[in-house]
Amino acid sequence: MKSRHPLVTETHLVIEVAFSTLEFDRTVKGPLYASAGVAEYWIINLRGRKIEVYQSPSTDDGTWKNSQIVDAGDTFESPFAGSIQVNDLLPIIGE
């Protein structure tokens, strides 16, 4: 059992799952993670059925040098998690 939370230097990827918190995750948490030097940040956007991928943080101003929005059915590459299929991370919606 761990006696503490991981340090930023031990955290390479943070994933937020957003339904009602999407704007907060983008405008508050994203810049905080970038400022802290977290290398990669994903927002799993449940309403939009896509993943927002942020990489290469700028610790000086809390921005991300690289970002992309990946739609359901598509795949993206993560330096920490490999090849990711968006559908694998989204809930299945009934017909």
N, C-alpha and C positions, 0 to 999 in steps of 0.2 A: 504494500500500500504506500502510495506517495504521501509525503508529509507537506508538500507544497505544490502550488500551481507551477507550470513550466515557465521559464524565463523567455523573454522575447528571442534571445539568441538560440533557444531550443525550439522555437515555433516557426515552422517554415510555411505552413498553410493554415488559414482560418476559413471556415465555411459557415456562412449564416444561411438559415432557411427562413425566407420571408413570405408572409402572406399579407399581414397588415403593417409590417414594420419596414417595408421596402425603402421608403424615402429616408428614414432614419438610418438604415444600414448604409445607404449610399452617401449621405451628407455628413453624418456624424461618425459612425464606426469606421467607414472606409478611410477617411483622413487620419483618424487615430491610429489605425493599423499601419498605414503608410509611414506616419511620423515615427512610429515605434520600430520600423524596419522589418515588419513581417513581409516575407518575400512574395507571397501570393495570397490573394483574397478572392473568394467566390461568394456570390449571392445567388442562391437557388430561388428564383422568382417563381413561386407557385402559381400566382394568378396569370402571369404572362407565359408560363411553361417554357422558361429559358433559364440559362445560367449566365450571369455577368462574371467575367473573369478579369481580375486586376493583377498585374505583375509589375515587377521592377519599381519598388517604391522610392519616392524622393523624401528622405527624412527631413530635409530642409523646409519643405513647404507642405508636406502631407498630401502630395498628389501621387498619381501612378503614371509611369512613363508609357505603359502598355495596357490597353484594355480592349475587350471584345465582348460582344453579346452573342451567345451561341444558342440557336433555337433547338427545340425538341426535334429529334431525328438526326441531329448533327453530332459531330465528334470534335473534340479539341485535345490539344497536347498540354500536359502539365509537367514541368520539370520534376515535380515531387510525386505525382500520382500516375504518370504515364498517359496513355491514351484513354480518354473519358468519353463515353457515350452519354449524352444528355438524358436520354430516355431512361437510362439505368438509375438516375437520381431523382426522377419525377414520379409522383404517385400515379398509378393506373387509374384512369377515369372511365367509369362504366359507360356503356353504350346507351 
